[in-house]
Amino acid sequence: MNDEHLRLCSSAEWAETVRTWIIPWVLDGVDLGEDVLEVGPGPGSTTDVLRTSVPRLTAVEIDAELADALAARLAGTNVEVLCADATATGLPEGRFSGAACLSMLHHIPGVDSQDRLLAEVARVLRDGGVLVGEDSLDSPESRALHVDDTYVPLDPDRLADRLVAAGFRAVEVTTDEYAVRFRARKPRRSDH
């Protein structure tokens, strides 16, 4: 993440956007359960809001500096921070009741890596577990923010098929003028 983008994602303005718009839209009508995985929390604006709606949250962050800072800031709370690559977390299969990918998939370098991440999330979810997510739509403004940064925007028209290929069912993909929201479930064994 470039310095300007990191500053934005650490700002009070972004925290307010997360609290008033992103999390309510993503979680509307969804129960993530009691043991939730957050992928790619960055500086933790999404974590700060998400942790208030779930009993237990594990945040997986690949950047060691960001992971250490978040772990120190949230020590003694319901959040465990793990510094790991979200495409291969090493977490137990079938552990989590729910998972969230919030404004972060575009930072994964390449569609193949994004697909590996989605498959890893499916692996660590319980049968019937839910994945929710949100990411910005491709735009000149988003591209300008990501100069000298990894930026691989999601194609909303292909996202449902990619989620199914990763092992999800009951996929919903919706967009507004700024973002794409997605929801999917890991099928129960009886659904196979």
VOPAVO-199526 format. One line per 10 residues: their letters; for each residue x, y, z of N, C-alpha, C, CB. Coordinates in Angstrom, 2 decimals, always signed. Glycine has a CB too. Example, Ala and Ser with C-alpha at 12.3 -4.5 7.8 and 13.67 -1.06 7.14 Angstrom:
% residues 2
as = +13.19 -5.69 +7.80 +12.30 -4.50 +7.80 +13.20 -3.30 +7.80 +11.31 -4.47 +9.05; +12.85 -2.25 +7.08 +13.67 -1.06 +7.14 +12.90 +0.03 +7.87 +14.08 -0.60 +5.72
END
This chain:
% residues 192
mndehlrlcs = +0.85 -1.17 +0.00 +0.00 +0.00 +0.00 +0.90 +1.24 +0.00 -0.97 -0.01 +1.23; +0.67 +2.17 -0.92 +1.50 +3.37 -0.95 +1.18 +4.26 +0.26 +1.29 +4.15 -2.27; +2.07 +5.23 +0.54 +1.93 +6.05 +1.75 +0.63 +6.85 +1.78 +3.10 +7.00 +1.86; +0.25 +7.42 +0.63 -0.98 +8.20 +0.58 -2.20 +7.33 +0.88 -1.14 +8.86 -0.79; -2.20 +6.14 +0.31 -3.32 +5.21 +0.53 -3.36 +4.75 +1.98 -3.20 +4.00 -0.42; -2.19 +4.45 +2.54 -2.13 +4.04 +3.94 -2.63 +5.16 +4.86 -0.69 +3.65 +4.32; -2.26 +6.40 +4.55 -2.74 +7.55 +5.33 -4.27 +7.63 +5.26 -2.10 +8.87 +4.82; -4.81 +7.47 +4.06 -6.27 +7.51 +3.90 -6.94 +6.40 +4.71 -6.66 +7.38 +2.41; -6.41 +5.19 +4.62 -7.01 +4.04 +5.32 -6.85 +4.13 +6.84 -6.39 +2.75 +4.82; -5.98 +5.02 +7.31 -5.78 +5.23 +8.74 -6.51 +6.48 +9.24 -4.30 +5.35 +9.05
saewaetvrt = -7.21 +7.17 +8.36 -7.81 +8.46 +8.71 -9.15 +8.32 +9.43 -8.00 +9.30 +7.46; -9.51 +9.37 +10.15 -10.82 +9.43 +10.80 -11.94 +9.44 +9.76 -10.92 +10.69 +11.70; -11.68 +10.07 +8.61 -12.68 +10.11 +7.54 -12.98 +8.69 +7.03 -12.17 +11.00 +6.38; -11.95 +7.87 +6.82 -12.16 +6.49 +6.37 -12.87 +5.68 +7.44 -10.82 +5.83 +6.01; -12.47 +5.87 +8.71 -13.12 +5.16 +9.81 -14.61 +5.47 +9.85 -12.47 +5.53 +11.16; -14.97 +6.72 +9.61 -16.37 +7.11 +9.57 -17.09 +6.47 +8.38 -16.50 +8.64 +9.51; -16.44 +6.41 +7.23 -17.02 +5.76 +6.06 -17.27 +4.28 +6.34 -16.10 +5.92 +4.84; -16.30 +3.63 +6.96 -16.44 +2.21 +7.31 -17.62 +2.02 +8.26 -15.13 +1.67 +7.97; -17.69 +2.85 +9.30 -18.70 +2.72 +10.34 -20.12 +3.03 +9.84 -18.37 +3.63 +11.50; -20.25 +4.05 +9.01 -21.60 +4.48 +8.62 -22.09 +3.90 +7.30 -21.65 +5.96 +8.55
wiipwvldgv = -21.17 +3.46 +6.45 -21.60 +3.00 +5.14 -21.19 +1.57 +4.84 -21.06 +3.91 +4.09; -19.89 +1.26 +4.91 -19.42 -0.04 +4.43 -19.93 -1.19 +5.29 -17.89 -0.06 +4.40; -19.63 -1.19 +6.59 -20.03 -2.32 +7.44 -21.55 -2.49 +7.47 -19.50 -2.12 +8.87; -22.35 -1.43 +7.64 -23.81 -1.65 +7.61 -24.30 -2.26 +6.30 -24.52 -0.34 +7.85; -23.75 -1.83 +5.17 -24.16 -2.37 +3.88 -23.76 -3.84 +3.74 -23.55 -1.56 +2.73; -22.54 -4.14 +4.15 -22.04 -5.51 +4.02 -22.77 -6.48 +4.94 -20.54 -5.55 +4.31; -23.04 -6.05 +6.17 -23.63 -6.96 +7.17 -25.16 -6.92 +7.20 -23.10 -6.62 +8.54; -25.79 -6.09 +6.41 -27.24 -5.98 +6.42 -27.90 -7.35 +6.24 -27.71 -5.03 +5.33; -28.57 -7.82 +7.28 -29.28 -9.10 +7.22 -28.41 -10.33 +7.33 -30.04 -9.17 +5.97; -27.13 -10.16 +7.69 -26.20 -11.30 +7.76 -25.74 -11.51 +9.20 -24.98 -11.07 +6.83
dlgedvlevg = -25.74 -12.75 +9.64 -25.18 -13.13 +10.94 -23.90 -13.91 +10.67 -26.20 -13.98 +11.80; -22.76 -13.34 +11.07 -21.47 -14.01 +10.84 -21.17 -15.10 +11.86 -20.36 -12.99 +10.87; -21.95 -15.20 +12.92 -21.71 -16.22 +13.93 -20.73 -15.76 +15.00 -21.20 -17.48 +13.28; -20.20 -16.74 +15.73 -19.42 -16.41 +16.93 -17.91 -16.41 +16.74 -19.77 -17.37 +17.99; -17.41 -16.96 +15.65 -15.95 -17.05 +15.44 -15.66 -16.63 +14.00 -15.40 -18.51 +15.74; -15.18 -15.40 +13.84 -15.14 -14.77 +12.53 -13.70 -14.47 +12.12 -15.96 -13.48 +12.52; -13.44 -14.63 +10.83 -12.15 -14.33 +10.21 -12.29 -13.03 +9.42 -11.67 -15.49 +9.29; -11.36 -12.10 +9.65 -11.26 -10.92 +8.79 -9.95 -11.03 +8.03 -11.33 -9.59 +9.62; -10.04 -10.92 +6.72 -8.86 -11.02 +5.86 -8.42 -9.62 +5.46 -9.16 -11.88 +4.61; -7.15 -9.32 +5.70 -6.57 -8.06 +5.25 -7.08 -6.82 +5.94 -6.79 -7.92 +3.82
pgpgsttdvl = -6.96 -6.73 +7.26 -7.49 -5.56 +7.96 -6.68 -4.28 +7.77 -7.58 -5.86 +9.40; -5.44 -4.39 +7.26 -4.61 -3.20 +7.13 -4.45 -2.52 +8.47 -5.21 -2.22 +6.11; -4.66 -1.20 +8.54 -4.50 -0.50 +9.81 -5.63 -0.75 +10.81 -4.39 +0.96 +9.55; -6.71 -1.41 +10.39 -7.72 -1.87 +11.34 -8.98 -1.05 +11.48 -7.11 -1.95 +12.63; -9.26 -0.13 +10.57 -10.53 +0.61 +10.65 -11.72 -0.33 +10.54 -10.61 +1.69 +9.55; -11.63 -1.30 +9.66 -12.73 -2.28 +9.52 -12.80 -3.17 +10.76 -12.53 -3.14 +8.25; -11.64 -3.55 +11.29 -11.59 -4.40 +12.48 -12.26 -3.72 +13.67 -10.13 -4.75 +12.83; -12.01 -2.42 +13.84 -12.59 -1.68 +14.95 -14.11 -1.76 +14.96 -12.16 -0.22 +14.90; -14.72 -1.72 +13.79 -16.18 -1.78 +13.70 -16.66 -3.22 +13.73 -16.67 -1.09 +12.43; -16.02 -4.08 +12.97 -16.44 -5.48 +12.89 -16.41 -6.17 +14.25 -15.56 -6.24 +11.90
rtsvprltav = -15.41 -5.88 +15.05 -15.25 -6.58 +16.34 -16.38 -6.26 +17.32 -13.93 -6.21 +16.97; -17.10 -5.16 +17.10 -18.21 -4.82 +17.99 -19.46 -5.65 +17.70 -18.54 -3.33 +17.87; -19.47 -6.36 +16.57 -20.66 -7.13 +16.22 -20.45 -8.63 +16.26 -21.13 -6.73 +14.85; -19.26 -9.07 +16.68 -18.98 -10.51 +16.76 -18.27 -10.83 +18.08 -18.12 -10.98 +15.55; -18.50 -12.02 +18.65 -17.85 -12.38 +19.90 -16.33 -12.57 +19.79 -18.46 -13.62 +20.43; -15.88 -13.17 +18.67 -14.46 -13.50 +18.52 -14.06 -13.21 +17.07 -14.19 -15.00 +18.89; -12.95 -12.49 +16.89 -12.50 -12.10 +15.57 -11.01 -12.40 +15.42 -12.78 -10.60 +15.31; -10.65 -13.08 +14.35 -9.25 -13.32 +14.00 -8.96 -12.53 +12.73 -8.96 -14.85 +13.80; -8.00 -11.63 +12.82 -7.63 -10.77 +11.69 -6.32 -11.27 +11.11 -7.53 -9.28 +12.12; -6.31 -11.60 +9.82 -5.10 -12.08 +9.14 -4.57 -10.96 +8.27 -5.40 -13.37 +8.29
eidaeladal = -3.34 -10.51 +8.58 -2.70 -9.40 +7.86 -1.31 -9.84 +7.43 -2.63 -8.12 +8.76; -0.98 -9.66 +6.15 +0.30 -10.10 +5.61 +1.44 -9.14 +5.95 +0.20 -10.24 +4.11; +1.14 -7.87 +6.12 +2.17 -6.86 +6.41 +2.53 -6.91 +7.89 +1.69 -5.44 +6.00; +3.77 -7.30 +8.20 +4.18 -7.50 +9.59 +4.05 -6.23 +10.42 +5.61 -8.00 +9.65; +4.41 -5.09 +9.86 +4.32 -3.83 +10.61 +2.87 -3.49 +10.96 +4.95 -2.68 +9.79; +1.98 -3.64 +9.98 +0.57 -3.38 +10.23 -0.01 -4.39 +11.22 -0.22 -3.41 +8.92; +0.36 -5.67 +11.06 -0.14 -6.71 +11.97 +0.33 -6.45 +13.40 +0.33 -8.11 +11.50; +1.60 -6.11 +13.58 +2.12 -5.84 +14.92 +1.42 -4.65 +15.57 +3.63 -5.58 +14.86; +1.23 -3.58 +14.80 +0.57 -2.38 +15.33 -0.87 -2.69 +15.72 +0.62 -1.24 +14.30; -1.57 -3.44 +14.88 -2.96 -3.78 +15.18 -3.04 -4.69 +16.40 -3.62 -4.45 +13.97
aarlagtnve = -2.15 -5.68 +16.49 -2.13 -6.59 +17.64 -1.87 -5.82 +18.93 -1.06 -7.69 +17.45; -0.95 -4.89 +18.90 -0.65 -4.09 +20.10 -1.84 -3.22 +20.49 +0.59 -3.21 +19.87; -2.46 -2.60 +19.50 -3.59 -1.71 +19.78 -4.80 -2.46 +20.31 -3.98 -0.96 +18.52; -5.01 -3.70 +19.86 -6.20 -4.46 +20.25 -5.90 -5.57 +21.26 -6.85 -5.06 +19.03; -4.74 -5.53 +21.87 -4.40 -6.52 +22.91 -5.44 -6.48 +24.02 -2.97 -6.25 +23.49; -5.85 -7.66 +24.47 -6.82 -7.75 +25.55 -8.27 -7.60 +25.11 -6.52 -6.71 +26.56; -8.51 -7.56 +23.80 -9.88 -7.47 +23.29 -10.30 -8.83 +22.73 -10.00 -6.36 +22.19; -11.38 -8.86 +22.00 -11.87 -10.08 +21.38 -11.22 -10.35 +20.02 -13.38 -10.01 +21.22; -10.10 -9.66 +19.72 -9.43 -9.79 +18.43 -8.06 -10.45 +18.60 -9.28 -8.41 +17.76; -7.82 -11.46 +17.78 -6.49 -12.06 +17.65 -5.97 -11.67 +16.27 -6.52 -13.64 +17.83
vlcadatatg = -4.75 -11.15 +16.22 -4.15 -10.75 +14.95 -3.08 -11.76 +14.59 -3.56 -9.31 +15.03; -3.15 -12.26 +13.36 -2.20 -13.24 +12.85 -1.51 -12.65 +11.64 -2.91 -14.58 +12.49; -0.18 -12.59 +11.67 +0.58 -12.15 +10.51 +0.80 -13.35 +9.61 +1.95 -11.49 +10.92; +0.10 -13.38 +8.48 +0.17 -14.53 +7.57 -0.33 -14.12 +6.20 -0.66 -15.71 +8.12; +0.02 -14.92 +5.22 -0.47 -14.79 +3.86 -1.86 -15.42 +3.83 +0.50 -15.47 +2.82; -2.86 -14.65 +3.46 -4.24 -15.13 +3.48 -4.53 -16.19 +2.42 -5.18 -13.98 +3.30; -3.60 -16.42 +1.49 -3.81 -17.50 +0.51 -3.40 -18.85 +1.09 -3.02 -17.22 -0.77; -2.69 -18.83 +2.24 -2.24 -20.06 +2.91 -2.04 -19.74 +4.38 -0.92 -20.63 +2.26; -3.14 -19.64 +5.13 -3.10 -19.14 +6.50 -2.51 -20.11 +7.51 -4.47 -18.77 +6.93; -2.61 -21.40 +7.25 -2.21 -22.39 +8.24 -3.25 -22.59 +9.33 -0.90 -22.00 +8.85
lpegrfsgaa = -4.39 -21.92 +9.21 -5.47 -22.05 +10.19 -6.20 -23.38 +9.98 -6.45 -20.86 +10.08; -6.84 -23.90 +11.02 -7.53 -25.19 +10.90 -8.70 -25.14 +9.92 -8.04 -25.63 +12.27; -8.87 -26.22 +9.19 -9.99 -26.35 +8.27 -11.30 -26.35 +9.05 -9.87 -27.64 +7.42; -12.29 -25.63 +8.54 -13.62 -25.65 +9.11 -13.77 -24.94 +10.45 -14.04 -27.04 +9.27; -12.88 -24.05 +10.80 -12.94 -23.40 +12.12 -13.97 -22.29 +12.21 -11.59 -22.84 +12.46; -14.08 -21.44 +11.21 -14.79 -20.17 +11.35 -16.25 -20.26 +10.93 -14.10 -19.12 +10.54; -17.10 -19.53 +11.66 -18.52 -19.44 +11.34 -18.79 -18.41 +10.24 -19.32 -19.09 +12.59; -17.89 -17.45 +10.09 -18.05 -16.41 +9.09 -16.71 -15.78 +8.75 -19.02 -15.35 +9.57; -16.68 -15.07 +7.62 -15.46 -14.40 +7.19 -15.83 -13.12 +6.46 -14.60 -15.32 +6.27; -14.90 -12.14 +6.52 -15.12 -10.86 +5.86 -13.86 -10.42 +5.13 -15.54 -9.79 +6.88
clsmlhhipg = -14.04 -9.96 +3.90 -12.97 -9.35 +3.09 -13.46 -7.95 +2.74 -12.64 -10.21 +1.78; -12.92 -6.94 +3.42 -13.46 -5.59 +3.32 -12.45 -4.64 +2.69 -13.87 -5.09 +4.69; -12.76 -4.20 +1.49 -11.93 -3.21 +0.77 -10.48 -3.64 +0.66 -12.00 -1.87 +1.46; -10.24 -4.93 +0.42 -8.85 -5.38 +0.40 -8.50 -6.28 -0.78 -8.56 -6.10 +1.65; -9.45 -6.93 -1.43 -9.10 -7.88 -2.49 -8.34 -7.23 -3.63 -10.36 -8.54 -3.03; -8.58 -5.96 -3.90 -7.86 -5.28 -4.99 -6.37 -5.13 -4.69 -8.47 -3.89 -5.23; -5.95 -5.36 -3.45 -4.53 -5.32 -3.09 -3.82 -6.65 -3.30 -4.38 -4.90 -1.63; -4.56 -7.68 -3.68 -3.97 -9.00 -3.92 -3.45 -9.00 -5.37 -5.02 -10.17 -3.68; -2.16 -9.32 -5.54 -1.52 -9.16 -6.87 -1.91 -10.25 -7.87 -0.02 -9.15 -6.71; -3.03 -10.07 -8.52 -3.43 -10.97 -9.58 -4.69 -11.75 -9.27 -2.32 -11.92 -9.88
vdsqdrllae = -5.43 -12.04 -10.31 -6.68 -12.78 -10.17 -6.43 -14.18 -9.62 -7.40 -12.87 -11.52; -5.36 -14.84 -10.05 -5.06 -16.18 -9.53 -4.83 -16.16 -8.03 -3.82 -16.77 -10.24; -4.11 -15.16 -7.54 -3.88 -15.04 -6.09 -5.17 -14.71 -5.36 -2.83 -13.97 -5.80; -5.99 -13.85 -5.94 -7.29 -13.56 -5.34 -8.12 -14.84 -5.23 -8.05 -12.50 -6.16; -8.09 -15.66 -6.28 -8.85 -16.91 -6.27 -8.31 -17.89 -5.22 -8.81 -17.56 -7.66; -6.99 -17.93 -5.04 -6.41 -18.78 -3.98 -6.85 -18.30 -2.60 -4.86 -18.78 -4.07; -6.92 -16.98 -2.43 -7.40 -16.43 -1.16 -8.85 -16.85 -0.91 -7.27 -14.89 -1.16; -9.70 -16.72 -1.91 -11.10 -17.11 -1.76 -11.23 -18.60 -1.44 -11.90 -16.77 -3.03; -10.43 -19.43 -2.08 -10.45 -20.87 -1.80 -9.96 -21.16 -0.38 -9.59 -21.62 -2.82; -8.97 -20.41 +0.09 -8.48 -20.59 +1.46 -9.56 -20.19 +2.47 -7.20 -19.76 +1.69
varvlrdggv = -10.28 -19.12 +2.19 -11.38 -18.73 +3.07 -12.43 -19.84 +3.10 -12.01 -17.39 +2.61; -12.76 -20.40 +1.96 -13.73 -21.51 +1.92 -13.21 -22.69 +2.75 -13.99 -21.96 +0.46; -11.92 -22.96 +2.68 -11.34 -24.08 +3.44 -11.49 -23.88 +4.94 -9.87 -24.24 +3.09; -11.26 -22.68 +5.43 -11.27 -22.46 +6.88 -12.67 -22.17 +7.43 -10.36 -21.30 +7.23; -13.66 -21.98 +6.55 -15.03 -21.82 +7.01 -15.66 -23.17 +7.34 -15.87 -21.08 +5.95; -16.54 -23.17 +8.31 -17.35 -24.36 +8.62 -18.35 -24.58 +7.49 -18.09 -24.20 +9.98; -18.88 -25.78 +7.40 -19.99 -26.03 +6.48 -21.12 -25.07 +6.85 -20.47 -27.53 +6.55; -21.66 -24.39 +5.86 -22.72 -23.41 +6.09 -22.21 -22.04 +6.48 -23.64 -23.91 +7.14; -20.89 -21.89 +6.64 -20.32 -20.59 +7.01 -20.48 -19.58 +5.90 -18.85 -20.75 +7.35; -20.54 -18.32 +6.29 -20.82 -17.25 +5.34 -19.58 -16.37 +5.13 -21.99 -16.40 +5.83
lvgedsldsp = -19.38 -15.99 +3.88 -18.37 -15.01 +3.50 -19.10 -13.75 +3.07 -17.43 -15.55 +2.37; -18.66 -12.61 +3.60 -19.17 -11.32 +3.13 -17.98 -10.47 +2.70 -20.00 -10.60 +4.24; -18.24 -9.56 +1.78 -17.15 -8.70 +1.35 -17.63 -7.50 +0.58 -16.18 -9.47 +0.51; -16.68 -6.60 +0.40 -16.94 -5.35 -0.32 -15.62 -4.88 -0.89 -17.58 -4.26 +0.62; -15.68 -4.26 -2.05 -14.49 -3.66 -2.65 -14.93 -2.55 -3.58 -13.64 -4.71 -3.41; -14.05 -1.59 -3.77 -14.39 -0.46 -4.64 -14.42 -0.90 -6.09 -13.37 +0.69 -4.45; -15.26 -0.25 -6.86 -15.30 -0.49 -8.29 -14.14 +0.22 -8.96 -16.65 -0.03 -8.90; -13.70 -0.32 -10.08 -12.63 +0.30 -10.84 -13.08 +1.69 -11.32 -12.21 -0.59 -12.04; -12.20 +2.67 -11.12 -12.51 +4.03 -11.56 -11.20 +4.81 -11.70 -13.47 +4.75 -10.54; -11.21 +5.91 -12.42 -10.01 +6.73 -12.51 -9.53 +7.20 -11.13 -10.26 +7.95 -13.41
esralhvddt = -10.47 +7.51 -10.22 -10.11 +7.94 -8.87 -9.40 +6.82 -8.11 -11.35 +8.39 -8.10; -9.91 +5.60 -8.22 -9.26 +4.47 -7.54 -7.87 +4.21 -8.12 -10.13 +3.20 -7.67; -7.76 +4.28 -9.43 -6.45 +4.07 -10.06 -5.46 +5.14 -9.62 -6.59 +4.08 -11.59; -5.91 +6.39 -9.49 -5.03 +7.48 -9.04 -4.56 +7.25 -7.61 -5.74 +8.83 -9.15; -5.42 +6.72 -6.77 -5.05 +6.44 -5.38 -4.03 +5.32 -5.27 -6.29 +6.09 -4.57; -3.99 +4.44 -6.25 -3.15 +3.25 -6.21 -1.89 +3.36 -7.07 -3.94 +2.06 -6.64; -1.46 +4.56 -7.41 -0.22 +4.73 -8.18 +0.93 +4.13 -7.36 +0.05 +6.25 -8.51; +1.79 +3.36 -8.02 +2.91 +2.67 -7.35 +2.43 +1.73 -6.24 +3.88 +3.70 -6.76; +1.29 +1.13 -6.45 +0.67 +0.26 -5.46 +0.06 -0.93 -6.22 -0.42 +1.03 -4.60; -0.17 -2.02 -5.53 -0.89 -3.13 -6.14 -2.35 -2.73 -6.30 -0.75 -4.44 -5.29
yvpldpdrla = -2.87 -2.89 -7.52 -4.27 -2.57 -7.76 -4.81 -3.51 -8.84 -4.44 -1.09 -8.19; -5.58 -4.51 -8.40 -6.21 -5.47 -9.29 -7.71 -5.46 -8.95 -5.58 -6.92 -9.14; -8.47 -4.53 -9.56 -9.89 -4.41 -9.20 -10.68 -5.65 -9.59 -10.49 -3.19 -9.87; -11.75 -5.88 -8.82 -12.64 -7.01 -9.10 -13.55 -6.65 -10.26 -13.46 -7.39 -7.84; -13.84 -7.64 -11.08 -14.85 -7.49 -12.13 -16.15 -8.06 -11.57 -14.41 -8.24 -13.47; -17.12 -7.21 -11.24 -18.37 -7.71 -10.64 -19.08 -8.74 -11.51 -19.30 -6.56 -10.38; -18.93 -8.65 -12.83 -19.61 -9.59 -13.73 -19.01 -10.99 -13.67 -19.54 -9.07 -15.15; -17.77 -11.13 -13.23 -17.12 -12.44 -13.13 -17.04 -12.96 -11.71 -15.72 -12.36 -13.71; -17.35 -12.12 -10.73 -17.12 -12.47 -9.33 -17.95 -13.67 -8.87 -17.43 -11.29 -8.46; -19.20 -13.76 -9.26 -20.03 -14.90 -8.82 -19.43 -16.22 -9.27 -21.46 -14.76 -9.36
drlvaagfra = -19.01 -16.30 -10.52 -18.40 -17.54 -11.03 -17.11 -17.86 -10.28 -18.12 -17.42 -12.53; -16.33 -16.84 -9.95 -15.09 -17.06 -9.22 -15.36 -17.58 -7.81 -14.27 -15.75 -9.16; -16.40 -17.06 -7.17 -16.75 -17.54 -5.83 -17.23 -18.99 -5.87 -17.84 -16.65 -5.21; -18.01 -19.34 -6.87 -18.45 -20.73 -7.04 -17.23 -21.64 -7.26 -19.45 -20.86 -8.22; -16.31 -21.22 -8.11 -15.10 -22.02 -8.37 -14.25 -22.19 -7.11 -14.26 -21.36 -9.47; -14.33 -21.23 -6.19 -13.57 -21.31 -4.93 -14.24 -22.23 -3.92 -13.40 -19.93 -4.33; -15.48 -22.65 -4.20 -16.15 -23.59 -3.31 -17.39 -23.05 -2.63 -15.20 -24.04 -2.28; -17.86 -21.89 -3.02 -19.03 -21.27 -2.39 -20.30 -21.52 -3.19 -18.82 -19.76 -2.23; -21.43 -21.39 -2.50 -22.75 -21.46 -3.12 -23.59 -20.30 -2.58 -23.44 -22.85 -2.84; -24.83 -20.20 -3.01 -25.74 -19.13 -2.58 -25.04 -17.77 -2.72 -26.20 -19.35 -1.12
vevttdeyav = -24.43 -17.57 -3.86 -23.63 -16.36 -4.11 -24.54 -15.20 -4.50 -22.57 -16.62 -5.21; -24.29 -14.05 -3.89 -24.98 -12.81 -4.25 -23.92 -11.75 -4.51 -25.97 -12.35 -3.12; -24.00 -11.09 -5.64 -23.10 -9.98 -5.98 -23.97 -8.79 -6.37 -22.10 -10.36 -7.14; -23.81 -7.67 -5.68 -24.55 -6.46 -5.99 -23.58 -5.29 -6.06 -25.66 -6.20 -4.93; -23.96 -4.28 -6.80 -23.12 -3.09 -6.90 -23.96 -1.84 -6.68 -22.42 -3.03 -8.27; -23.27 -0.78 -6.28 -23.84 +0.55 -6.33 -22.88 +1.38 -7.18 -24.06 +1.17 -4.88; -22.96 +2.68 -7.13 -22.10 +3.48 -8.03 -20.64 +3.46 -7.63 -22.58 +4.90 -8.06; -20.31 +3.02 -6.40 -18.93 +3.06 -5.91 -18.30 +1.70 -5.66 -18.89 +3.83 -4.67; -19.12 +0.70 -5.33 -18.54 -0.54 -4.80 -19.34 -1.77 -5.22 -18.47 -0.48 -3.29; -18.69 -2.91 -5.02 -19.33 -4.21 -5.20 -19.41 -4.87 -3.83 -18.54 -5.11 -6.23
rfrarkprrs = -20.55 -5.47 -3.54 -20.75 -6.24 -2.31 -20.98 -7.69 -2.71 -21.95 -5.69 -1.45; -20.39 -8.61 -1.94 -20.62 -10.02 -2.24 -20.88 -10.80 -0.97 -19.43 -10.61 -2.99; -21.69 -11.84 -1.13 -22.04 -12.76 -0.05 -22.07 -14.15 -0.64 -23.41 -12.38 +0.61; -21.63 -15.10 +0.15 -21.63 -16.49 -0.32 -21.57 -17.42 +0.89 -20.43 -16.77 -1.28; -21.99 -18.65 +0.70 -21.95 -19.66 +1.77 -21.15 -20.86 +1.33 -23.37 -20.09 +2.18; -20.44 -21.40 +2.31 -19.81 -22.71 +2.09 -20.92 -23.74 +2.23 -18.61 -22.99 +3.11; -21.07 -24.60 +1.25 -22.19 -25.55 +1.33 -22.02 -26.53 +2.49 -22.32 -26.33 +0.02; -23.14 -26.98 +3.01 -23.13 -28.06 +4.00 -22.91 -29.37 +3.26 -24.47 -28.10 +4.84; -22.38 -30.34 +3.93 -22.10 -31.62 +3.27 -23.35 -32.18 +2.63 -21.53 -32.63 +4.27; -24.50 -31.95 +3.25 -25.76 -32.46 +2.69 -26.16 -31.73 +1.41 -26.89 -32.33 +3.73
dh = -25.52 -30.56 +1.14 -25.83 -29.79 -0.07 -25.07 -30.29 -1.29 -25.52 -28.33 +0.14; -24.07 -31.14 -1.09 -23.21 -31.57 -2.22 -23.94 -32.50 -3.13 -21.94 -32.25 -1.71
END
